[in-house]
């Protein structure tokens, strides 16, 4: 059994993979990393543990302490891996989660695609049919945008509005502006792929559902692209 770990800024997502399919999964707050074993199936044993970590060395150490005697392989971006070529100016500088998501996307879709992770930050990465990562965007996630407006302005509330094409109240204007801004970034990046018939948006992350409802582009919703990529790397070892 393979244990895959996606250690993000807010949550740690985990999944159990038997080499062919997912056998379980879940999530916990990143601050609870040292208690990871409590969230895993009782008595579970792992042949391999693979993870990516963008939450820092302290979280990696907490995970290691939660899994005594087990070696965690922390995967990081490199020039080429899992069928993906890294087009970043400095390949190792690409976030480990973005890299794993690209590898997951490549395993699931062989055509041109945008790889979108909607979490604390939203990332929008372009991957072509040859497996070449052409580059991408990082922008604040939906929750982060809401919080920044509430904290940095004197008269705007912590919005609890609804999306509208033409909002007529402040809460809806904030919510709609946040979603419009993110959709606009996605749509502009999708146009950069060119007129390719099988191009897709592969959409993942905690805020994916908030975006999928409003996207008019061809979308494949994936539960966790990062874990998909990690599982592929572990299986191919």
PARO-190634 format. One record per residue (C-alpha): residue number from 1; residue in one letter; y, x, z. Coordinates in steps of 0.2 Angstrom, whole numbers, padded with zeros to 4 digits. Layout:
! PARO-190634
<node guza="NUM" gulum="a" Y="Y" X="X" Z="Z"/>
...
***
This chain:
! PARO-190634
<node guza="1" gulum="x" Y="0000" X="0000" Z="0000"/>
<node guza="2" gulum="x" Y="0018" X="0006" Z="-0004"/>
<node guza="3" gulum="x" Y="0032" X="0003" Z="0007"/>
<node guza="4" gulum="x" Y="0049" X="0003" Z="-0003"/>
<node guza="5" gulum="x" Y="0066" X="0004" Z="0007"/>
<node guza="6" gulum="x" Y="0083" X="0000" Z="0000"/>
<node guza="7" gulum="x" Y="0095" X="0006" Z="0014"/>
<node guza="8" gulum="x" Y="0112" X="-0002" Z="0010"/>
<node guza="9" gulum="x" Y="0129" X="-0002" Z="0019"/>
<node guza="10" gulum="x" Y="0125" X="-0020" Z="0026"/>
<node guza="11" gulum="x" Y="0106" X="-0023" Z="0025"/>
<node guza="12" gulum="x" Y="0090" X="-0014" Z="0023"/>
<node guza="13" gulum="x" Y="0079" X="-0023" Z="0011"/>
<node guza="14" gulum="x" Y="0060" X="-0019" Z="0011"/>
<node guza="15" gulum="x" Y="0045" X="-0023" Z="0000"/>
<node guza="16" gulum="x" Y="0027" X="-0020" Z="0001"/>
<node guza="17" gulum="x" Y="0019" X="-0016" Z="-0016"/>
<node guza="18" gulum="x" Y="0000" X="-0014" Z="-0020"/>
<node guza="19" gulum="x" Y="0003" X="-0004" Z="-0036"/>
<node guza="20" gulum="x" Y="0002" X="-0020" Z="-0046"/>
<node guza="21" gulum="x" Y="0012" X="-0034" Z="-0037"/>
<node guza="22" gulum="x" Y="0023" X="-0037" Z="-0022"/>
<node guza="23" gulum="x" Y="0014" X="-0042" Z="-0007"/>
<node guza="24" gulum="x" Y="0028" X="-0046" Z="0005"/>
<node guza="25" gulum="x" Y="0046" X="-0042" Z="0009"/>
<node guza="26" gulum="x" Y="0061" X="-0045" Z="0019"/>
<node guza="27" gulum="x" Y="0078" X="-0038" Z="0026"/>
<node guza="28" gulum="x" Y="0086" X="-0033" Z="0042"/>
<node guza="29" gulum="x" Y="0104" X="-0027" Z="0046"/>
<node guza="30" gulum="x" Y="0107" X="-0009" Z="0043"/>
<node guza="31" gulum="x" Y="0113" X="-0007" Z="0061"/>
<node guza="32" gulum="x" Y="0095" X="-0012" Z="0066"/>
<node guza="33" gulum="x" Y="0087" X="0002" Z="0056"/>
<node guza="34" gulum="x" Y="0078" X="0010" Z="0072"/>
<node guza="35" gulum="x" Y="0069" X="-0007" Z="0074"/>
<node guza="36" gulum="x" Y="0062" X="-0007" Z="0056"/>
<node guza="37" gulum="x" Y="0044" X="-0008" Z="0062"/>
<node guza="38" gulum="x" Y="0047" X="-0025" Z="0070"/>
<node guza="39" gulum="x" Y="0051" X="-0033" Z="0054"/>
<node guza="40" gulum="x" Y="0036" X="-0026" Z="0045"/>
<node guza="41" gulum="x" Y="0019" X="-0035" Z="0045"/>
<node guza="42" gulum="x" Y="0009" X="-0032" Z="0061"/>
<node guza="43" gulum="x" Y="-0003" X="-0017" Z="0059"/>
<node guza="44" gulum="x" Y="0002" X="-0013" Z="0041"/>
<node guza="45" gulum="x" Y="-0002" X="0004" Z="0035"/>
<node guza="46" gulum="x" Y="0006" X="0013" Z="0020"/>
<node guza="47" gulum="x" Y="-0001" X="0026" Z="0008"/>
<node guza="48" gulum="x" Y="0017" X="0030" Z="0002"/>
<node guza="49" gulum="x" Y="0034" X="0026" Z="0008"/>
<node guza="50" gulum="x" Y="0049" X="0028" Z="-0004"/>
<node guza="51" gulum="x" Y="0067" X="0023" Z="-0001"/>
<node guza="52" gulum="x" Y="0085" X="0026" Z="-0007"/>
<node guza="53" gulum="x" Y="0099" X="0027" Z="0006"/>
<node guza="54" gulum="x" Y="0117" X="0025" Z="0003"/>
<node guza="55" gulum="x" Y="0121" X="0022" Z="0022"/>
<node guza="56" gulum="x" Y="0121" X="0040" Z="0028"/>
<node guza="57" gulum="x" Y="0110" X="0052" Z="0037"/>
<node guza="58" gulum="x" Y="0110" X="0043" Z="0053"/>
<node guza="59" gulum="x" Y="0102" X="0028" Z="0045"/>
<node guza="60" gulum="x" Y="0089" X="0039" Z="0037"/>
<node guza="61" gulum="x" Y="0085" X="0047" Z="0054"/>
<node guza="62" gulum="x" Y="0084" X="0030" Z="0062"/>
<node guza="63" gulum="x" Y="0071" X="0024" Z="0049"/>
<node guza="64" gulum="x" Y="0061" X="0040" Z="0051"/>
<node guza="65" gulum="x" Y="0061" X="0037" Z="0070"/>
<node guza="66" gulum="x" Y="0055" X="0019" Z="0067"/>
<node guza="67" gulum="x" Y="0040" X="0026" Z="0057"/>
<node guza="68" gulum="x" Y="0033" X="0040" Z="0067"/>
<node guza="69" gulum="x" Y="0021" X="0051" Z="0058"/>
<node guza="70" gulum="x" Y="0025" X="0044" Z="0041"/>
<node guza="71" gulum="x" Y="0034" X="0054" Z="0028"/>
<node guza="72" gulum="x" Y="0048" X="0044" Z="0019"/>
<node guza="73" gulum="x" Y="0052" X="0050" Z="0001"/>
<node guza="74" gulum="x" Y="0070" X="0048" Z="-0001"/>
<node guza="75" gulum="x" Y="0074" X="0046" Z="-0020"/>
<node guza="76" gulum="x" Y="0091" X="0052" Z="-0027"/>
<node guza="77" gulum="x" Y="0098" X="0052" Z="-0044"/>
<node guza="78" gulum="x" Y="0094" X="0066" Z="-0056"/>
<node guza="79" gulum="x" Y="0095" X="0069" Z="-0075"/>
<node guza="80" gulum="x" Y="0080" X="0060" Z="-0080"/>
<node guza="81" gulum="x" Y="0067" X="0049" Z="-0071"/>
<node guza="82" gulum="x" Y="0057" X="0034" Z="-0074"/>
<node guza="83" gulum="x" Y="0061" X="0032" Z="-0092"/>
<node guza="84" gulum="x" Y="0080" X="0033" Z="-0089"/>
<node guza="85" gulum="x" Y="0092" X="0047" Z="-0095"/>
<node guza="86" gulum="x" Y="0107" X="0049" Z="-0083"/>
<node guza="87" gulum="x" Y="0124" X="0049" Z="-0093"/>
<node guza="88" gulum="x" Y="0135" X="0053" Z="-0077"/>
<node guza="89" gulum="x" Y="0146" X="0068" Z="-0079"/>
<node guza="90" gulum="x" Y="0137" X="0074" Z="-0063"/>
<node guza="91" gulum="x" Y="0120" X="0066" Z="-0063"/>
<node guza="92" gulum="x" Y="0117" X="0069" Z="-0044"/>
<node guza="93" gulum="x" Y="0133" X="0060" Z="-0040"/>
<node guza="94" gulum="x" Y="0127" X="0043" Z="-0045"/>
<node guza="95" gulum="x" Y="0122" X="0032" Z="-0030"/>
<node guza="96" gulum="x" Y="0103" X="0032" Z="-0026"/>
<node guza="97" gulum="x" Y="0103" X="0013" Z="-0026"/>
<node guza="98" gulum="x" Y="0112" X="0012" Z="-0044"/>
<node guza="99" gulum="x" Y="0099" X="0024" Z="-0050"/>
<node guza="100" gulum="x" Y="0084" X="0015" Z="-0043"/>
<node guza="101" gulum="x" Y="0091" X="-0001" Z="-0050"/>
<node guza="102" gulum="x" Y="0093" X="0006" Z="-0068"/>
<node guza="103" gulum="x" Y="0074" X="0012" Z="-0067"/>
<node guza="104" gulum="x" Y="0069" X="-0005" Z="-0061"/>
<node guza="105" gulum="x" Y="0079" X="-0013" Z="-0076"/>
<node guza="106" gulum="x" Y="0071" X="-0001" Z="-0088"/>
<node guza="107" gulum="x" Y="0054" X="-0007" Z="-0082"/>
<node guza="108" gulum="x" Y="0058" X="-0025" Z="-0084"/>
<node guza="109" gulum="x" Y="0068" X="-0025" Z="-0100"/>
<node guza="110" gulum="x" Y="0067" X="-0013" Z="-0115"/>
<node guza="111" gulum="x" Y="0083" X="-0019" Z="-0124"/>
<node guza="112" gulum="x" Y="0101" X="-0015" Z="-0120"/>
<node guza="113" gulum="x" Y="0107" X="-0022" Z="-0104"/>
<node guza="114" gulum="x" Y="0120" X="-0023" Z="-0090"/>
<node guza="115" gulum="x" Y="0112" X="-0019" Z="-0073"/>
<node guza="116" gulum="x" Y="0122" X="-0029" Z="-0060"/>
<node guza="117" gulum="x" Y="0120" X="-0027" Z="-0041"/>
<node guza="118" gulum="x" Y="0131" X="-0039" Z="-0032"/>
<node guza="119" gulum="x" Y="0131" X="-0033" Z="-0014"/>
<node guza="120" gulum="x" Y="0144" X="-0026" Z="-0002"/>
<node guza="121" gulum="x" Y="0151" X="-0018" Z="-0018"/>
<node guza="122" gulum="x" Y="0147" X="-0025" Z="-0036"/>
<node guza="123" gulum="x" Y="0141" X="-0012" Z="-0048"/>
<node guza="124" gulum="x" Y="0140" X="-0015" Z="-0067"/>
<node guza="125" gulum="x" Y="0130" X="-0002" Z="-0076"/>
<node guza="126" gulum="x" Y="0126" X="-0001" Z="-0095"/>
<node guza="127" gulum="x" Y="0109" X="0004" Z="-0100"/>
<node guza="128" gulum="x" Y="0104" X="0005" Z="-0119"/>
<node guza="129" gulum="x" Y="0088" X="0002" Z="-0127"/>
<node guza="130" gulum="x" Y="0084" X="0020" Z="-0128"/>
<node guza="131" gulum="x" Y="0085" X="0021" Z="-0109"/>
<node guza="132" gulum="x" Y="0101" X="0030" Z="-0108"/>
<node guza="133" gulum="x" Y="0113" X="0026" Z="-0094"/>
<node guza="134" gulum="x" Y="0130" X="0025" Z="-0103"/>
<node guza="135" gulum="x" Y="0141" X="0023" Z="-0087"/>
<node guza="136" gulum="x" Y="0147" X="0009" Z="-0076"/>
<node guza="137" gulum="x" Y="0159" X="0001" Z="-0064"/>
<node guza="138" gulum="x" Y="0161" X="-0001" Z="-0045"/>
<node guza="139" gulum="x" Y="0171" X="-0014" Z="-0038"/>
<node guza="140" gulum="x" Y="0173" X="-0023" Z="-0022"/>
<node guza="141" gulum="x" Y="0160" X="-0036" Z="-0018"/>
<node guza="142" gulum="x" Y="0164" X="-0054" Z="-0016"/>
<node guza="143" gulum="x" Y="0164" X="-0054" Z="0003"/>
<node guza="144" gulum="x" Y="0174" X="-0038" Z="0003"/>
<node guza="145" gulum="x" Y="0187" X="-0046" Z="-0009"/>
<node guza="146" gulum="x" Y="0189" X="-0061" Z="0003"/>
<node guza="147" gulum="x" Y="0191" X="-0050" Z="0018"/>
<node guza="148" gulum="x" Y="0203" X="-0038" Z="0010"/>
<node guza="149" gulum="x" Y="0215" X="-0053" Z="0006"/>
<node guza="150" gulum="x" Y="0214" X="-0060" Z="0023"/>
<node guza="151" gulum="x" Y="0217" X="-0044" Z="0032"/>
<node guza="152" gulum="x" Y="0231" X="-0037" Z="0020"/>
<node guza="153" gulum="x" Y="0241" X="-0052" Z="0018"/>
<node guza="154" gulum="x" Y="0252" X="-0062" Z="0030"/>
<node guza="155" gulum="x" Y="0250" X="-0079" Z="0023"/>
<node guza="156" gulum="x" Y="0233" X="-0080" Z="0015"/>
<node guza="157" gulum="x" Y="0218" X="-0087" Z="0025"/>
<node guza="158" gulum="x" Y="0200" X="-0081" Z="0026"/>
<node guza="159" gulum="x" Y="0196" X="-0092" Z="0012"/>
<node guza="160" gulum="x" Y="0182" X="-0105" Z="0012"/>
<node guza="161" gulum="x" Y="0186" X="-0112" Z="-0005"/>
<node guza="162" gulum="x" Y="0176" X="-0117" Z="-0020"/>
<node guza="163" gulum="x" Y="0176" X="-0111" Z="-0038"/>
<node guza="164" gulum="x" Y="0187" X="-0120" Z="-0050"/>
<node guza="165" gulum="x" Y="0193" X="-0116" Z="-0068"/>
<node guza="166" gulum="x" Y="0211" X="-0121" Z="-0063"/>
<node guza="167" gulum="x" Y="0212" X="-0121" Z="-0044"/>
<node guza="168" gulum="x" Y="0225" X="-0133" Z="-0035"/>
<node guza="169" gulum="x" Y="0224" X="-0126" Z="-0017"/>
<node guza="170" gulum="x" Y="0225" X="-0109" Z="-0009"/>
<node guza="171" gulum="x" Y="0207" X="-0108" Z="-0003"/>
<node guza="172" gulum="x" Y="0200" X="-0113" Z="-0020"/>
<node guza="173" gulum="x" Y="0213" X="-0101" Z="-0029"/>
<node guza="174" gulum="x" Y="0206" X="-0086" Z="-0018"/>
<node guza="175" gulum="x" Y="0188" X="-0090" Z="-0021"/>
<node guza="176" gulum="x" Y="0190" X="-0093" Z="-0040"/>
<node guza="177" gulum="x" Y="0201" X="-0078" Z="-0042"/>
<node guza="178" gulum="x" Y="0187" X="-0067" Z="-0034"/>
<node guza="179" gulum="x" Y="0174" X="-0074" Z="-0045"/>
<node guza="180" gulum="x" Y="0185" X="-0074" Z="-0061"/>
<node guza="181" gulum="x" Y="0189" X="-0055" Z="-0058"/>
<node guza="182" gulum="x" Y="0171" X="-0051" Z="-0056"/>
<node guza="183" gulum="x" Y="0165" X="-0061" Z="-0071"/>
<node guza="184" gulum="x" Y="0179" X="-0053" Z="-0081"/>
<node guza="185" gulum="x" Y="0173" X="-0036" Z="-0077"/>
<node guza="186" gulum="x" Y="0155" X="-0041" Z="-0082"/>
<node guza="187" gulum="x" Y="0160" X="-0049" Z="-0098"/>
<node guza="188" gulum="x" Y="0171" X="-0034" Z="-0104"/>
<node guza="189" gulum="x" Y="0156" X="-0022" Z="-0100"/>
<node guza="190" gulum="x" Y="0144" X="-0034" Z="-0110"/>
<node guza="191" gulum="x" Y="0155" X="-0033" Z="-0125"/>
<node guza="192" gulum="x" Y="0155" X="-0015" Z="-0124"/>
<node guza="193" gulum="x" Y="0136" X="-0016" Z="-0127"/>
<node guza="194" gulum="x" Y="0140" X="-0022" Z="-0145"/>
<node guza="195" gulum="x" Y="0132" X="-0037" Z="-0154"/>
<node guza="196" gulum="x" Y="0114" X="-0034" Z="-0149"/>
<node guza="197" gulum="x" Y="0103" X="-0049" Z="-0150"/>
<node guza="198" gulum="x" Y="0092" X="-0045" Z="-0136"/>
<node guza="199" gulum="x" Y="0105" X="-0039" Z="-0124"/>
<node guza="200" gulum="x" Y="0104" X="-0046" Z="-0106"/>
<node guza="201" gulum="x" Y="0112" X="-0045" Z="-0089"/>
<node guza="202" gulum="x" Y="0100" X="-0041" Z="-0076"/>
<node guza="203" gulum="x" Y="0107" X="-0048" Z="-0060"/>
<node guza="204" gulum="x" Y="0102" X="-0044" Z="-0042"/>
<node guza="205" gulum="x" Y="0110" X="-0043" Z="-0025"/>
<node guza="206" gulum="x" Y="0115" X="-0054" Z="-0011"/>
<node guza="207" gulum="x" Y="0129" X="-0062" Z="-0020"/>
<node guza="208" gulum="x" Y="0120" X="-0064" Z="-0037"/>
<node guza="209" gulum="x" Y="0118" X="-0083" Z="-0035"/>
<node guza="210" gulum="x" Y="0137" X="-0085" Z="-0033"/>
<node guza="211" gulum="x" Y="0139" X="-0076" Z="-0050"/>
<node guza="212" gulum="x" Y="0124" X="-0083" Z="-0060"/>
<node guza="213" gulum="x" Y="0131" X="-0100" Z="-0059"/>
<node guza="214" gulum="x" Y="0146" X="-0096" Z="-0069"/>
<node guza="215" gulum="x" Y="0140" X="-0083" Z="-0081"/>
<node guza="216" gulum="x" Y="0139" X="-0088" Z="-0099"/>
<node guza="217" gulum="x" Y="0130" X="-0073" Z="-0104"/>
<node guza="218" gulum="x" Y="0111" X="-0071" Z="-0106"/>
<node guza="219" gulum="x" Y="0105" X="-0067" Z="-0088"/>
<node guza="220" gulum="x" Y="0089" X="-0062" Z="-0080"/>
<node guza="221" gulum="x" Y="0090" X="-0064" Z="-0061"/>
<node guza="222" gulum="x" Y="0079" X="-0052" Z="-0052"/>
<node guza="223" gulum="x" Y="0076" X="-0053" Z="-0033"/>
<node guza="224" gulum="x" Y="0079" X="-0034" Z="-0030"/>
<node guza="225" gulum="x" Y="0081" X="-0022" Z="-0044"/>
<node guza="226" gulum="x" Y="0082" X="-0007" Z="-0032"/>
<node guza="227" gulum="x" Y="0065" X="-0011" Z="-0025"/>
<node guza="228" gulum="x" Y="0058" X="-0014" Z="-0042"/>
<node guza="229" gulum="x" Y="0064" X="0004" Z="-0047"/>
<node guza="230" gulum="x" Y="0057" X="0012" Z="-0032"/>
<node guza="231" gulum="x" Y="0040" X="0003" Z="-0034"/>
<node guza="232" gulum="x" Y="0039" X="0009" Z="-0052"/>
<node guza="233" gulum="x" Y="0043" X="0027" Z="-0046"/>
<node guza="234" gulum="x" Y="0030" X="0027" Z="-0033"/>
<node guza="235" gulum="x" Y="0016" X="0019" Z="-0044"/>
<node guza="236" gulum="x" Y="0020" X="0032" Z="-0058"/>
<node guza="237" gulum="x" Y="0018" X="0047" Z="-0046"/>
***
